[in-house]
Amino acid sequence: MDKEKTILIVDDMEINRIILAEIFKDNYNILQACNGDRAIEMLNGAYDISAVLLDLVMPGTDGLGVLRDMKKSGKIVAIPVFLITAEEDEKTLMEGYHLGAVDIIRKPFMSHFLKHRVNNIIELYGHRNDLAKVVEEQIARLNHLNQSMIEILATAVEFRDCESGEHVKRISGMTKALMTEVSNRYPEYYMTADEVDKISKSSVLHDVGKISIPDRILTKPGRLTPEEYEIMKLHTVKGYDFLMQFPDIIDESTYKYSCDICRYHHERWDGKGYPDGLKGDEIPIWAQVVSIADVYDALTAERVYKKPFSHEKALEMIKNGECGTFNPKLLEAFESLTNNWKNNN
Amino acid sequence: MKLFDDLKALGVNVNDGVNRLGGNENLYKRLLGTFAKTIKSYDIQPDFDEENYSEITEKAHAIKGIAGNLSITPIYEGYTQIVSLLRSSEPMHAKEVLKRILPIQNGIIECIEKNLN
């Protein structure tokens, strides 16, 4: 057996710690803690601990206290804990099991059996942890691959629109920054960093419906006729319908964001947007965020038919309502964010 | 070894204790010394408060654990009874067991100290 692994022995009685250390010293590195608080410190420190032998009755933070802390931090899933006990009542031991302990070590220790039990469980946990790591890496790889496919699809659509693919990347970055700003400023729009990340990734598909718009309209250099504009507006619904047909191409937890953003990123706060004429917070906040990012990027980017507007001009046009009406809280967050960017560049 | 023979005569299961340490007799001797110091510092006497004895219970519990691990059988068995009686709220009976066990305990401690010095 390798001596790469480390066991943490937690007991307020030095004699018990020394005996356990003697039993395991040939096969493991040994760490010792004489109370619960020190054990928690070591568990949260830089040590790579493979198992904990934990006394239940100790002054200060007792064994159950250490278990509670390990459960809270999630360490109990990866590190097996053996409870050391002389005669604790069934209720205490059951609580220990409920908190995640794997086994009970009774005093006096029976060295031979104890060695085998601890070795077996450490080996089992080692395999389980390795497997969990492999699965986690594979999921990350699959998610990355999936996101790449989605970005390829979004970029392909953009190429039809004579864009380079940079637009979707900028929208994704701006969506992340603005959603974070809005979430930090307004509790009613709070989202975790993980959700913000999903929204940002979902935003790249906002114009996927343009794949259904004929070239003569999509790439027309001049102003669209009212009829052509009506067809162009359909890209929101077409994109939504497209995603509805392929729910498996997007991770389940981001699917709702992608569909909402596709359909609602041209809705406006005053109800004058399209396709459904939603008003105010009937429009999901993630679609509102993408909508303002989309408008700003369209104004500040160069197109074959127009020069780019400056940040100040674009901001003025958005605030004046020249591109439709937006949520005032969103505008406030957007102005603050973009001014910060400008001042830092 | 005289210490081990004397302890065996007092009912200590020396072989079991040494085996628990993988046959390391020197370590066992060292731990016996630590045991003697610990048990003296705990100083549990039969005149403890019958209304408030949670601290005594904890100390008795600790002695039981280390006596068991060193296979000091008479002390281990005595304190097993004491802890059980204290946990069942029977301090009077626990005191009787303590009175009975203290002379045996003192004999074992004296034996350890005499031989280690």
Interface residues (C-beta under 8 A of the other chain):
Chain A: D12 M13 E14 I15 N16 I18 I19 E22 I23 V57 P59 A86 E87 D89 K107 P108 F109 S111
Chain B: N19 R20 L21 G22 N24 L27 L31 T34 F35 T38 E58 H61 A62 K64 G65 I66 G68 N69 L70 S71 Y76 T80 V83 S84 R87
